[in-house]
Amino acid sequence: MDASKFSSISQVDTDEGVGEFWDTHDFTEFDNPGLPDVEFTMACAVPIEIELFWRLKAHRAEPDRAPDPTSRPHQ
């Protein structure tokens, strides 16, 4: 953690301090039921071989056809 920044809730300036703070506190102590919940989206990128990428893209263009998980790229 950048030494010039403090955690807004714990008011500490080290990763260790933040860990120690949350070892003895629970987020519900700071939850405000009057505020809306935060919405977020999780995403994940998985590296694949370029040949597989193009094959999957081609299958996507054919909505009624599911990819065959047993097929292998031509070599």
C-alpha distance (Angstrom), angle and dihedral (degrees) to the residues before:
residue distance angle dihedral
M1 . . .
D2 3.78 . .
A3 3.81 107.1 .
S4 3.82 90.8 -136.1
K5 3.81 92.7 60.5
F6 3.77 130.0 73.0
S7 3.78 128.9 -156.4
S8 3.80 105.0 -106.3
I9 3.80 95.5 -133.0
S10 3.79 104.9 30.1
Q11 3.82 95.2 37.6
V12 3.81 91.5 -144.2
D13 3.79 127.5 126.6
T14 3.81 104.1 -146.6
D15 3.77 135.2 68.9
E16 3.79 88.6 -125.3
G17 3.80 91.0 53.4
V18 3.79 91.4 51.2
G19 3.81 89.6 50.5
E20 3.79 92.1 49.7
F21 3.81 90.9 48.1
W22 3.81 93.8 52.3
D23 3.81 91.1 45.1
T24 3.81 86.9 67.6
H25 3.83 101.5 31.8
D26 3.79 137.3 58.6
F27 3.81 125.5 -142.9
T28 3.80 90.2 -125.2
E29 3.82 88.1 70.3
F30 3.81 86.9 68.3
D31 3.81 101.1 35.1
N32 3.79 116.1 118.1
P33 3.80 110.3 -153.9
G34 3.81 89.1 -165.1
L35 3.80 91.7 66.6
P36 3.81 124.2 74.6
D37 3.77 118.5 -104.6
V38 3.78 116.8 -102.4
E39 3.79 114.8 -107.3
F40 3.79 119.4 -147.0
T41 3.76 140.5 166.3
M42 3.78 125.3 -138.7
A43 3.78 120.3 -147.5
C44 3.76 133.5 -178.3
A45 3.79 131.4 -164.4
V46 3.78 118.8 -150.6
P47 3.80 118.7 -168.7
I48 3.81 114.7 -128.3
E49 3.78 135.0 173.5
I50 3.79 113.6 -85.0
E51 3.82 92.6 -121.8
L52 3.79 90.5 56.6
F53 3.79 90.6 47.9
W54 3.80 92.1 55.6
R55 3.80 92.4 45.9
L56 3.79 91.5 51.2
K57 3.78 90.9 47.4
A58 3.81 90.2 52.2
H59 3.81 90.9 50.2
R60 3.79 90.3 49.5
A61 3.80 88.4 59.4
E62 3.83 87.5 61.2
P63 3.83 102.9 61.0
D64 3.82 95.5 -174.1
R65 3.81 93.5 54.2
A66 3.77 121.3 78.7
P67 3.83 118.7 -153.8
D68 3.79 114.7 -99.6
P69 3.83 105.5 -120.8
T70 3.81 91.0 -159.5
S71 3.80 96.4 56.1
R72 3.78 120.2 103.7
P73 3.80 129.4 -152.8
H74 3.81 116.3 -98.7
Q75 3.78 112.7 -102.9
